[in-house]
């Protein structure tokens, strides 16, 4: 994804959302603060972090809360520090765009953890192997996100109504998320019903038991997949669905493909540790779905207004700083109401009925 051509000038009809100025863009036609050196350093650092995680999880073990909190703090400090560099090197507008995009991605990733938890339970993944499965899934997800981000940047630079399309996708997703939040059903995942799993089983033999973190083993002189491989396939398939929503959501904050990639990468890198930190607390965030539906609907409307502003100049746009305030407000509200509802339920459970 490193730029290979001289900078271009974006036509006014396709100026990216949130672009600080229309001066310099990358070869995909998207205004960007990502120089070739910045892309190389960022991708190199992400690969190095993945290799470090792979080395540390080479020997399977159960993750303690202390370990999970330490790694979560590490993976939050990195993107926060990166944002300081963006702010100081490229101005407050770009800094606000980055932090807002990262906040959106982190919020969506927390919701994704609900599904990951169901998948790991459905596949009966031994606890000592869970972090390895998550990490391999994250590595694959980073590649998928990179491809989708590049496709999104190409779409923005070549199609005038790309933001209208992204907005429609987010508004449709918001309705789906809201419907799921209103259902209040206890979700379960049947691994055998997943299309990706059924396809893999038809193409390759699969063993019944886990073989540590190994994805393949040799049985009767033939190479076979382990259940761990099916878990990774399921995680990748799930993340592909998530990416269809999260990538347009960040493009609703900034049109800079470099910042979109950075926010996605940093949010994904911290998923492994965050899973074990929030594993016991996820059930208390019962109103998170309502909040995410509100955030997706808000960003979808922001994208539609941005597209409409390019067609009719009198249509107002929503600036990035107020967008950050709205997103923070929604998250604070649903967190407060979730904790209050959980506290009330526990109080009712211990209060004797007279």
C-alpha positions in Angstrom: 0.0 0.0 0.0 3.0 2.3 -0.2 2.5 5.1 -2.7 4.2 4.5 -6.0 3.4 7.6 -7.9 3.8 11.4 -7.5 1.1 13.2 -5.6 -2.1 14.2 -7.4 -4.7 16.9 -7.0 -8.2 15.8 -6.0 -11.0 17.2 -8.1 -13.4 19.2 -6.0 -16.3 16.9 -6.7 -14.5 14.0 -4.8 -12.7 15.9 -2.0 -12.5 13.4 0.8 -14.6 13.9 3.9 -12.6 15.7 6.6 -9.7 16.6 4.4 -7.7 19.4 5.8 -6.8 20.8 2.4 -7.1 19.6 -1.3 -3.4 20.1 -1.9 -1.7 16.7 -1.9 -3.2 13.2 -2.3 -1.9 9.7 -2.7 -2.1 7.7 -5.9 -5.6 6.5 -5.0 -6.8 10.1 -5.2 -7.3 10.4 -1.4 -5.9 13.3 0.6 -3.4 11.7 3.0 -0.8 12.5 5.6 0.8 9.1 4.9 4.1 9.6 3.1 5.9 6.5 1.8 8.2 6.5 4.8 5.1 6.8 7.2 3.5 3.8 5.5 6.7 1.8 5.6 7.3 2.5 9.3 3.7 1.9 10.3 3.4 -1.4 8.5 6.8 -2.4 9.8 5.8 -1.6 13.4 2.5 -3.5 13.1 4.3 -6.6 11.7 6.9 -6.4 14.5 4.1 -6.2 17.1 2.4 -9.2 15.5 5.6 -11.2 15.5 6.2 -10.3 19.1 2.7 -11.5 20.0 3.2 -14.7 18.1 6.5 -15.4 19.9 4.9 -14.7 23.3 1.9 -17.0 22.6 4.0 -19.8 21.1 3.6 -21.7 24.3 -0.1 -21.9 25.1 -1.2 -20.8 28.6 -4.2 -19.3 30.4 -4.1 -15.5 30.4 -4.3 -14.0 33.9 -6.1 -10.7 34.5 -2.9 -9.0 35.4 -1.3 -10.0 32.1 -4.3 -9.0 30.1 -4.6 -5.6 31.7 -0.9 -4.9 31.1 -1.1 -5.8 27.4 -4.3 -3.8 27.0 -2.6 -0.8 28.5 0.3 -1.2 26.2 -2.0 -1.5 23.1 -3.9 1.6 24.2 -0.7 3.6 24.9 0.6 3.0 21.3 -2.4 4.5 19.4 -2.7 7.4 21.9 1.0 8.2 21.4 0.6 7.9 17.6 -2.2 10.4 17.8 0.1 12.9 19.6 2.4 12.6 16.6 -0.4 13.1 14.1 -1.7 16.1 16.1 1.8 17.8 16.4 3.0 17.0 12.9 -0.2 17.6 10.9 -2.4 19.9 13.0 -5.4 19.6 15.3 -7.9 18.9 12.6 -6.1 15.7 11.6 -5.5 14.8 15.2 -9.2 15.1 16.0 -10.0 13.0 12.9 -7.6 10.3 14.0 -8.8 10.1 17.6 -12.4 10.1 16.6 -11.8 7.3 14.1 -9.9 5.3 16.7 -12.7 5.8 19.2 -15.2 4.5 16.7 -13.1 1.5 15.8 -12.4 0.6 19.4 -16.2 0.9 20.2 -17.0 -1.4 17.3 -14.3 -3.9 18.3 -15.8 -4.2 21.8 -19.1 -5.2 20.2 -17.1 -7.7 18.0 -15.8 -9.3 21.1 -19.3 -10.5 21.9 -19.3 -12.6 18.7 -15.7 -13.8 19.3 -16.7 -15.0 22.7 -19.6 -17.0 21.3 -17.4 -18.4 18.6 -14.8 -19.6 21.0 -17.5 -21.1 23.2 -19.2 -22.8 20.3 -15.9 -24.4 19.1 -15.1 -25.4 22.7 -11.6 -23.8 22.4 -9.5 -24.7 25.5 -8.8 -21.6 27.5 -5.1 -21.9 27.1 -5.5 -21.8 23.3 -7.9 -18.9 23.1 -5.4 -16.1 22.8 -3.5 -17.9 20.1 -6.7 -18.4 18.1 -7.5 -14.7 18.5 -4.1 -13.6 17.5 -4.0 -15.6 14.3 -7.5 -14.3 13.5 -6.2 -10.7 14.1 -3.3 -11.2 11.7 -5.6 -12.4 9.0 -8.1 -9.6 9.7 -5.4 -7.0 9.3 -4.8 -8.2 5.7 -8.5 -8.2 5.0 -8.9 -4.7 6.4 -6.0 -3.4 4.3 -7.6 -4.7 1.1 -11.0 -3.2 2.0 -9.4 0.1 2.9 -7.6 0.3 -0.4 -10.8 -0.6 -2.3 -12.7 2.1 -0.3 -10.0 4.7 -1.2 -10.2 3.8 -4.9 -14.0 4.0 -4.7 -13.9 7.4 -3.1 -11.5 8.8 -5.7 -13.4 7.5 -8.7 -17.1 7.5 -7.8 -18.9 10.7 -6.9 -21.6 8.9 -4.9 -19.3 6.7 -2.9 -20.1 8.5 0.4 -23.8 8.1 -0.3 -23.2 4.3 -0.7 -21.1 4.2 2.5 -23.8 6.2 4.3 -26.6 3.8 3.2 -24.5 0.8 4.3 -24.1 2.3 7.8 -27.7 3.3 8.1 -28.8 -0.3 7.1 -26.3 -1.7 9.6 -27.6 0.6 12.4 -31.1 -0.8 11.8 -29.8 -4.4 12.1 -27.8 -3.6 15.3 -30.8 -1.9 16.8 -33.0 -4.9 16.0 -30.5 -7.3 17.6 -30.3 -5.0 20.7 -34.1 -5.0 21.0 -34.4 -8.8 20.7 -32.8 -9.4 24.1 -32.2 -13.0 23.0 -29.4 -15.2 24.3 -27.2 -15.7 21.3 -25.4 -19.0 20.6 -23.2 -20.0 17.7 -23.5 -23.4 16.1 -20.1 -24.0 14.4 -21.6 -26.5 12.0 -24.0 -24.0 10.6 -21.4 -21.5 9.5 -20.9 -21.5 5.8 -17.2 -21.0 5.9 -16.8 -24.0 8.2 -19.0 -26.2 6.1 -17.0 -25.2 3.0 -13.7 -26.0 4.7 -15.0 -29.4 5.9 -16.0 -30.3 2.4 -12.5 -29.5 1.0 -10.3 -30.9 3.7 -10.5 -33.6 6.4 -10.7 -32.2 9.9 -9.7 -33.9 13.2 -12.0 -34.1 16.2 -9.4 -33.0 18.8 -7.2 -29.9 19.2 -3.5 -30.4 18.7 -2.3 -27.5 20.8 -2.0 -24.3 18.6 -1.3 -26.3 15.5 -3.6 -25.7 12.5 -2.7 -29.0 10.7 -1.6 -32.4 11.6 -0.7 -35.6 9.7 -3.1 -38.5 10.2 -2.7 -41.8 8.4 -0.1 -40.3 6.0 -2.5 -37.4 5.1 -2.5 -33.8 6.1 -5.6 -32.8 8.0 -6.9 -29.6 9.6 -7.4 -29.3 13.3 -10.4 -27.6 15.0 -8.1 -24.6 15.6 -8.0 -24.0 11.8 -11.8 -24.0 11.7 -11.8 -21.4 14.6 -9.4 -19.2 12.6 -11.6 -19.5 9.5 -14.7 -18.6 11.4 -13.0 -15.6 13.1 -11.8 -14.3 9.7 -15.2 -14.7 8.1 -16.8 -12.9 11.0 -14.3 -10.0 10.8 -14.9 -9.7 7.0 -18.5 -9.0 7.9 -17.5 -6.5 10.6 -15.1 -4.8 8.2 -17.9 -4.0 5.8 -19.3 -1.8 8.5 -16.2 -0.5 10.3 -14.2 0.6 7.3 -17.0 2.9 5.9 -17.5 4.1 9.5 -14.0 5.5 9.8 -14.2 6.9 6.2 -17.1 8.8 7.6 -14.7 10.5 9.9 -11.7 11.0 7.6 -11.0 10.4 4.0 -7.3 9.7 4.7 -6.6 6.0 3.8 -3.5 6.1 6.0 -5.4 7.2 9.1 -8.2 4.7 8.3 -5.6 1.9 8.2 -3.9 3.1 11.3 -7.1 3.2 13.4 -8.2 -0.2 12.2 -4.8 -1.7 12.8 -4.4 -0.3 16.3 -8.0 -1.4 17.3 -7.4 -4.9 16.0 -3.9 -5.3 17.7 -5.4 -4.7 21.1 -8.3 -7.2 20.7 -6.5 -10.3 22.0 -5.7 -8.7 25.4 -8.9 -6.7 25.6 -10.9 -9.9 25.2 -9.6 -11.3 28.4 -10.0 -8.0 30.3 -13.6 -7.6 29.3 -14.6 -11.3 29.2 -16.4 -11.1 32.5 -17.6 -7.5 32.1 -19.1 -7.8 28.5 -22.4 -9.1 29.8 -22.8 -5.9 31.9 -22.7 -3.7 28.8 -26.2 -4.6 27.9 -27.0 -1.3 26.2 -23.9 -1.2 24.1 -25.8 -2.4 21.0 -28.2 0.6 21.3 -25.2 3.0 21.5 -23.5 1.4 18.5 -26.7 1.6 16.5 -26.8 5.3 17.3 -23.2 5.9 16.4 -23.5 4.0 13.1 -26.7 5.9 12.2 -25.0 9.2 13.1 -22.0 8.6 10.9 -24.2 7.3 8.1 -26.2 10.5 8.2 -22.9 12.5 8.3 -21.7 10.7 5.1 -25.0 11.3 3.3 -24.9 15.0 4.2 -21.3 15.2 3.0 -22.4 13.7 -0.4 -25.4 16.0 -0.6 -23.2 19.0 0.2 -21.1 18.2 -2.8 -24.2 18.3 -5.0 -26.1 21.1 -3.3 -23.8 23.5 -1.5 -26.6 24.8 0.8 -26.8 21.3 2.5 -25.0 21.6 5.9 -22.1 19.2 6.9 -21.3 17.9 10.4 -17.7 18.9 11.4 -15.4 16.3 13.0 -15.1 17.9 16.5 -18.9 17.9 17.1 -18.9 14.4 15.8 -16.4 13.4 18.4 -18.6 15.0 21.1 -21.7 13.1 19.9 -19.9 9.8 19.9 -18.4 10.3 23.3 -21.8 11.3 24.6 -23.5 8.2 23.2 -20.8 5.9 24.7 -21.0 7.6 28.1 -24.8 7.4 28.1 -25.1 3.7 27.3 -22.2 2.8 29.7 -24.0 4.6 32.5 -27.4 3.1 31.7 -25.9 -0.4 31.4 -24.1 -0.2 34.7 -27.2 1.2 36.4 -29.4 -1.6 34.9 -26.9 -4.2 36.0 -26.7 -2.8 39.5 -30.5 -2.7 39.8 -30.7 -6.3 38.7 -28.2 -7.5 41.3 -30.0 -5.5 44.0 -33.3 -7.1 43.0 -31.7 -10.5 43.0 -30.6 -10.2 46.7 -33.7 -8.4 48.0 -36.1 -10.8 49.6 -39.7 -10.7 48.3 -42.1 -9.8 51.2 
